[in-house]
Amino acid sequence: MLELDYVLIDFLDQHFTTLSLEDQRLFVRLLDFEDQLLLDWVMGNVVPSDPDIRRLISLMRTSS
């Protein structure tokens, strides 16, 4: 999904190196989820149940 690619690449380029090691690992873990679910999270259509993922998605949404 092109829209999701833009969001992920932008976040990776702009913020990944400033994340804690734990959040960097969490970001990499996010990539294992299905694209549609990731897009729904990023667009705010679905709220992740995991609080750590919810926090990182929130950071991604506010930094774009």
Protein Blocks (a to p, Z undefined) as FASTA:
>chain_A
ZZlmmmmmmmmmmmmmmpcfklmmmmmmmmmpcfklmmmmmnopaccfblklmmmmmmmm
mmZZ
